[in-house]
Amino acid sequence: MGADLELRLVHDGQRWIASDGKLTASDRTHGELKQNLKKLWPAAAPTWNV
């Protein structure tokens, strides 16, 4: 089974930043970031294992 969505996830010391090369989302906590990602990539949200 291949990945439906691949993201680069980094922490810059203050914020978590996730990007797929086209869209970027960031937030202070991992939980807040996950909520933002669900808004940007809703089709992938049910399959997340984070």
ABEGO torsion letter per residue (X at the ends): XBBABBBBBBBAGABBBBBAGABBBBBABAAAAAAAAAAABAAAAAABBX
